[in-house]
């Protein structure tokens, strides 16, 4: 399981848990399977940042929507 932590451009945080995460850079979207085994996604708005954190607490991936 992974933790998905999104920090928005305005400083708010969204924290989700997920499995099988996929990043789509052209659409700035994280697709993942949530804790209920349902597909879900998070779309990063301009300035948003996402961290993927593994069960050991290590950040294993970072994503950012740096489009203007």
Secondary structure as UniProt FT lines:
FT   STRAND          2..7
FT   TURN            9..10
FT   STRAND          13..24
FT   TURN            25..28
FT   STRAND          29..33
FT   TURN            35..36
FT   STRAND          39..43
FT   TURN            46..47
FT   STRAND          49..53
FT   TURN            55..56
FT   STRAND          59..64
//
